[in-house]
C-alpha cells in the first residue's frame, strides 16, 4: 500500500510540476548509474520544488534528508516518513539533539546498502541567489560511514545542478544538470578532498553570479534577457527565443481567480520569498483538482453535467497552453 501510494503521488506531482513550469529540461541523464547506491547532492535554491523535481524527473526514487523541525507534529512526522523523508538535526534544533543524527546516518547506510538512493542538499539552507554556498560535511560522513561498514559497495555521489529561470513564478523554465557520478572509494576517506570535488562539480552545473554586487549583476542579466536557467546558455550570453514568449497570465488569473485569491490571502503570511514558489505550486497541486471537482458538481446539480465536463476540460487546456512564460527573477 505504501509503495502504491508513493507511486500515485509521484505521478500526480510530476504532472503538476509540468503544469507549474513552462519547461523542465534535464541534461546528463547518461551520467546516472542505474541500480547502484547513490547519494544525490544538489544545490538548494527553493524549499520543496528542488526535491520534487529531482525525485520525479531523474527516474530515481530517493529518500530525502529534511530538517528535523518539520517532524515535530506526530501526525505530520508519520506522513513524512511515508513519503520517505528522514529527519536531520542541526544546532538550531538544540545541541542536545545532534547525537540523534547517529540514528539518521545509520538509516542512510542501510538504505544505501540496499542499493537505493538518498537525496540531500549539502549547502544546508536555501537561498534565491544564484551561486553555490559552502558545503557542510554531512554527506561525506554518510558516504564514508557506509563504505566502512560495506567496503565492497559501489557507492557513488551524483551531483545535480538545479537552475531556475524564476521558481517564484508559474510558467518559468527550470533545468536539471546531472554531472558525472563520483566513486566514493576513490576519495580514500579524505572528506575535504571529496567536498571540494563535489563543490567544483556543482559550480559547473549551476549558474554562478558572484555574491559581490549580486543584485547589480542580476539586473544586468535580466535586462539583457540572458537565460538564467541553463549554465551553458548563461556562459554564452544566450537569450530566450522571442517565439517562446506567450502572454497568457491575465487569462489564467481570470479563469482561476479562486486559486489566485487563496494566494493573495496567504502571501502576506510568508516571510521568506524562497517559499513563494512552493506555496504557489501546492495551491495548484491541491487546489486545481478540487476546483475542477467543484465546477463539475455545480453543473451536475443544475442538471448539465456534460457542460460541466466540457468547462473543466477547457480550463485544463487553457492552463496547459498558456503556462509558458520567460519571466525571470
C-alpha positions in Angstrom: 0.0 0.0 0.0 2.8 2.4 0.9 4.5 1.7 -2.5 1.3 2.2 -4.4 0.6 5.5 -2.6 4.1 6.8 -3.3 3.8 5.8 -7.0 0.4 7.5 -7.5 1.7 10.6 -5.6 4.8 10.7 -7.7 2.7 10.6 -10.9 0.5 13.5 -9.8 3.5 15.5 -8.6 5.2 15.2 -11.9 2.1 16.2 -13.8 1.6 19.2 -11.5 5.3 20.2 -12.0 4.9 20.2 -15.8 1.9 22.4 -15.4 3.5 24.8 -13.0 6.7 25.1 -15.0 6.6 26.2 -18.7 9.6 24.0 -19.4 11.5 21.4 -17.5 14.8 20.4 -19.1 17.1 17.6 -18.0 20.6 17.2 -19.2 23.1 14.5 -18.4 20.8 11.5 -17.7 23.5 9.3 -19.2 25.7 10.0 -16.1 23.2 8.3 -13.7 24.5 4.9 -12.6 21.4 2.7 -12.6 20.7 0.1 -9.9 23.6 1.4 -7.9 23.6 3.0 -4.4 23.6 6.8 -4.8 24.0 9.9 -2.7 22.4 12.7 -4.7 23.9 16.1 -3.8 22.3 19.2 -5.2 22.3 23.0 -4.8 19.3 24.4 -2.9 17.5 27.5 -4.2 14.0 26.5 -3.3 12.2 24.9 -0.3 10.2 22.0 -1.7 10.5 22.2 -5.5 14.1 21.2 -5.6 13.4 17.8 -4.0 10.3 17.2 -6.1 12.0 17.9 -9.4 14.8 15.5 -8.7 12.5 12.9 -7.3 10.3 12.9 -10.4 12.5 13.8 -13.3 15.6 11.6 -12.9 13.9 8.2 -12.8 15.1 7.6 -9.2 13.1 7.2 -6.1 15.3 8.7 -3.4 14.8 9.0 0.3 15.2 12.6 1.5 17.1 14.2 4.3 15.0 17.1 5.7 15.3 19.4 8.7 14.1 17.9 11.9 11.9 20.8 12.9 9.2 19.8 10.4 8.8 16.4 12.2 7.6 17.9 15.5 3.9 17.1 14.9 3.5 13.3 15.3 0.8 13.1 12.6 3.0 15.1 10.1 6.0 13.0 11.1 4.1 9.8 10.2 3.1 11.3 6.8 6.7 12.5 6.1 8.0 9.1 6.9 5.5 7.6 4.4 7.0 10.0 1.8 10.5 8.7 2.6 11.7 11.8 4.4 14.3 11.3 7.1 15.0 14.0 9.8 18.4 15.5 10.2 19.2 17.6 13.2 21.0 20.9 13.2 22.5 23.1 16.0 19.4 25.3 15.9 17.3 22.2 16.7 19.1 22.0 20.0 22.7 20.9 20.7 21.4 18.0 22.8 19.6 16.6 19.6 22.7 16.5 17.5 23.5 13.0 18.7 20.2 11.8 17.2 21.9 12.2 13.8 23.7 9.0 14.5 20.4 7.1 14.0 19.8 9.1 10.9 23.1 8.3 9.4 22.7 4.6 10.3 19.3 4.6 8.4 21.0 6.2 5.4 23.7 3.4 5.5 21.0 0.7 5.5 19.2 2.4 2.6 22.4 2.6 0.6 23.3 -1.0 1.4 20.1 -1.9 -0.3 21.3 -0.1 -3.4 18.8 2.7 -3.1 19.4 6.4 -3.2 19.4 9.3 -0.8 18.9 13.0 -1.7 20.4 15.8 0.3 21.4 19.5 -0.1 24.9 20.0 1.4 24.6 23.8 1.4 22.4 23.2 4.5 20.0 26.0 3.7 18.2 27.6 0.8 18.8 30.9 -1.0 17.4 32.8 -4.0 20.9 33.9 -5.0 22.5 32.0 -7.9 25.8 30.9 -6.6 27.0 27.9 -4.6 27.4 28.4 -0.9 29.9 26.5 1.3 29.1 22.8 1.7 28.6 21.0 5.0 30.4 17.7 5.7 27.3 15.6 6.5 27.3 13.9 3.1 30.9 12.8 3.5 30.1 11.3 6.9 27.3 9.3 5.4 29.4 8.2 2.4 32.5 7.2 4.3 30.5 5.6 7.2 28.7 3.5 4.6 31.9 2.3 3.0 33.4 1.5 6.3 30.6 -0.9 7.0 30.2 -2.1 3.4 33.7 -1.8 1.8 32.7 -3.7 -1.4 29.6 -1.4 -2.0 30.0 0.5 -5.4 28.8 3.8 -3.8 28.6 6.9 -5.9 27.9 10.6 -5.3 25.7 12.1 -8.0 26.0 15.9 -8.3 22.8 17.6 -9.7 22.6 21.3 -10.5 19.1 23.0 -10.3 18.7 26.2 -12.3 15.5 28.2 -12.3 14.5 31.0 -14.6 12.3 32.1 -11.7 10.8 29.5 -9.4 8.7 32.2 -7.8 6.6 32.4 -11.0 4.5 29.8 -12.6 5.3 29.2 -16.2 9.0 29.8 -15.9 11.8 27.4 -17.1 13.9 25.1 -15.0 16.8 22.8 -15.9 18.4 19.9 -14.1 22.0 19.4 -15.0 23.3 15.9 -14.0 27.1 15.7 -13.5 29.4 12.7 -13.7 29.0 10.3 -10.8 31.8 10.4 -8.3 33.0 7.0 -6.9 33.3 7.5 -3.2 36.0 4.8 -2.8 38.4 6.9 -4.9 38.3 9.7 -2.3 40.3 7.4 0.0 38.3 8.7 3.1 39.6 12.3 2.5 36.5 14.4 3.4 37.9 17.7 2.4 39.0 16.5 -1.0 35.6 14.9 -1.6 33.8 18.2 -0.6 36.0 20.2 -3.0 35.3 17.7 -5.8 31.6 17.9 -5.3 31.7 21.8 -5.0 33.7 22.0 -8.2 31.2 19.8 -10.0 28.1 21.7 -8.7 29.6 25.0 -9.7 30.0 23.8 -13.2 26.4 22.5 -13.2 24.8 25.8 -12.0 24.6 29.4 -13.0 27.1 31.3 -10.9 26.6 35.0 -10.2 29.2 36.3 -7.7 27.9 37.4 -4.3 29.7 40.7 -4.7 27.4 43.3 -6.2 24.9 40.4 -6.8 21.8 42.5 -7.4 23.5 44.8 -9.8 24.8 41.8 -11.8 21.4 40.1 -11.7 19.6 43.1 -13.0 22.1 43.3 -15.9 21.4 39.8 -16.9 17.6 40.2 -16.5 17.7 43.3 -18.7 19.6 41.5 -21.3 17.2 38.6 -21.2 20.1 36.2 -20.6 18.8 32.6 -20.0 19.5 32.1 -16.3 18.1 28.5 -16.3 20.9 27.0 -18.3 24.6 27.3 -17.2 25.9 26.8 -20.8 23.5 29.4 -22.2 24.4 31.7 -19.4 28.1 31.4 -20.1 27.5 32.1 -23.8 25.2 35.0 -23.0 22.3 33.4 -24.9 18.8 34.9 -24.6 15.3 33.5 -24.7 14.0 33.0 -28.2 11.2 35.5 -29.0 8.8 32.8 -30.1 8.7 31.4 -26.6 7.1 34.5 -25.1 3.4 33.8 -24.5 1.4 36.4 -22.7 -1.4 34.4 -21.1 -1.2 35.4 -17.5 -4.3 37.7 -17.4 -6.4 34.9 -18.9 -5.1 32.4 -16.3 -5.8 34.9 -13.5 -9.4 35.4 -14.7 -10.2 31.7 -15.2 -8.5 30.5 -12.0 -9.4 33.5 -9.8 -10.4 31.4 -6.7 -6.9 29.9 -6.6 -5.4 33.4 -7.1 -7.5 34.7 -4.2 -6.0 31.9 -2.0 -2.5 33.0 -3.0 -3.3 36.7 -2.3 -4.6 35.6 1.1 -1.6 33.5 2.1 1.2 35.7 0.6 1.4 38.3 3.5 2.0 35.5 6.0 5.0 34.1 4.0 8.1 35.9 5.5 10.7 34.2 3.3 10.3 34.8 -0.5 12.0 31.5 -1.2 8.7 29.8 -0.2 6.6 31.7 -2.8 7.2 29.1 -5.5 6.5 26.2 -3.1 3.2 27.7 -1.9 2.0 28.5 -5.4 2.8 25.0 -6.5 0.9 23.5 -3.6 -2.1 25.7 -4.2 -2.3 24.3 -7.7 -1.4 20.8 -6.7 -4.1 20.6 -4.1 -6.5 23.3 -5.3 -6.8 22.7 -9.0 -8.3 19.2 -8.7 -10.8 20.5 -6.0 -11.6 23.5 -8.3 -12.4 21.1 -11.2 -14.5 18.8 -9.0 -16.4 21.8 -7.6 -17.2 23.0 -11.1 -18.4 19.6 -12.2 -20.6 19.2 -9.1 -22.2 22.6 -9.6 -23.1 21.8 -13.2 -24.4 18.3 -12.2 -26.6 19.9 -9.6 -28.1 22.3 -12.1 -28.7 19.4 -14.5 -26.0 19.9 -17.2 -23.1 17.5 -16.3 -21.8 17.4 -19.9 -21.4 21.1 -19.9 -19.5 20.9 -16.6 -17.1 18.3 -18.0 -16.6 20.5 -21.1 -15.8 23.5 -19.0 -13.3 21.6 -16.9 -11.6 20.2 -20.0 -11.5 23.7 -21.4 -9.9 25.1 -18.2 -7.2 22.4 -18.2 -6.5 23.0 -21.9 -6.2 26.8 -21.4 -3.9 26.3 -18.4 -1.7 24.0 -20.5 -1.5 26.3 -23.5 -0.8 29.5 -21.6 1.6 28.1 -18.9 4.7 29.2 -20.8 6.5 32.4 -19.7 10.0 33.8 -19.8 9.7 35.8 -16.7 12.9 35.7 -14.6 13.8 37.0 -11.2 
